[in-house]
Amino acid sequence: MGTQQDPLAAQSPERAASPEARGRVAVVAPTPSVLKLLIPDIEIPGVAFGKGGGGAELQATRIGQALAERGWDVTFIIKNWGQSEQQVSDRIRIINAHDGLGRGGGPWGMVSHVLPRYWSALRRAAADLYFHRGLSSFAGWSALFCRNHRRKLIISLASNMDVNRPGEGPVHEFKGFERRLAEYAKQHAALTVAQTRHQQELYEAQYKPPCIRIPNMVEIGPDPGPFAPEPLILWAGSMRPGKRPEMALEVAARLPEVRFALAGGPVRGGDAYFEGLCQQAARLPNVEMLGWVPQEHMREQYERAWGLLMTAPPDREGFPNVLLQAWERGRPTVSSFEPDQIMEEQGIGFRAQTVEEMTEALRLLCHDPAMAQRMGQAAREYAIAHHSPQAIAAAWDQALVALL
């Protein structure tokens, strides 16, 4: 798609693409965690950057950054948390959408306040392509915008809940018109991208728009070195019922000879649940509750561990970032969810769905350090070969260029 006589760019003169730009892509990423990833030293009074974001936001940010490095002009459209609109780098800028308030809230607040500001942000981005990680009603509004302005929408599936059929697995609890908007986005996306073969098969069984598979990326760091002398098992994620951290505490109670560290904190509205977990952990002398750990400090948490325990329900996940981060650090995984049977095929972990199975798998891992280190080395080799930013960025670049 050309850029010199672009009507949207004409309405947003500050968004004229660089002559050498490969194209323009807008990444819709509303949560404050994206701001922290883009601007690590940002501080906004009253905004908790550790909350309201997760793996989907991390992947969306990394994809946008990788595309910018390959010559794309990238605009991040972020909910207005009080930040200033700014040019983060030569190729990356931030513009604000709505602040989510609206007069009186409800449908009237959405129509009178949120949507006009969101639509304005889409227009000011003046992109060729609009990218959403995961389904939402806003993806539906973006689909309508793209159709009206002859732009193209990309949906990157964030979890199996984006494509599960009702009655065959957990689905998003969208209400009425929100559900119709989310379905509209899936039906009118120029391209849908799945994380796994399983997601791709679920999507292709229900929808006609093209779907390809691009794995998640993970940053590759230096060699992590040998394991610590004594075993420690890490659990990482948001402390909410959907991740089932209480299962990790039950496993820890059954393995008093093994230390456990849980990294994560409460989500909005989940303080009581988190407090209950902390009280349960306080009764276990082998458990350490780390609270929220910034992404830039997670590598050291993986390095001090012998392995990662992942407890989320298997029918909700897509491809958990914590698995990739553990593998990149050369740590095997015991997980309730195994995307595309990778752990079994590569010999890098164990699938375990009950507390009993998790306990036995971790006991085996912690009592055989040589095996744990062999599995960890294989895990790191797999992550480097299949999930490096270079390989994944090249796949995204190729897919997006084909849409122009």
Secondary structure, 3 states (H helix, E strand, C coil): CCCCCCHHHHHCHHHCCCCCCCCEEEEECCCHHHHHHHCCCCCCCCCCCCCCCCHHHHHHHHHHHHHHHCCCEEEEEECCCCCCCEECCCCEEEEECCCCCCCCCHHHHHHHHHHHHHHHHHHHHCCCEEEEECCCHHHHHHHHHHHHHCCEEEEECCCHHHCCCCCCCCCCCCCHHHHHHHHHHHHHCCEEEECCHHHHHHHHCCCCCCEEECCCCCCCCCCCCCCCCCCEEEEECCECHHHCHHHHHHHHHHCCCCEEEEECCECCCCHHHHHHHHHHHHCCCCEEEEECCCHHHHHHHHHCCCEEEECCCCCCCCCCHHHHHHHHCCCCEEECCCHHHHHHHHCCEEECCCHHHHHHHHHHHHCCHHHHHHHHHHHHHHHHHHHCHHHHHHHHHHHHHCCC
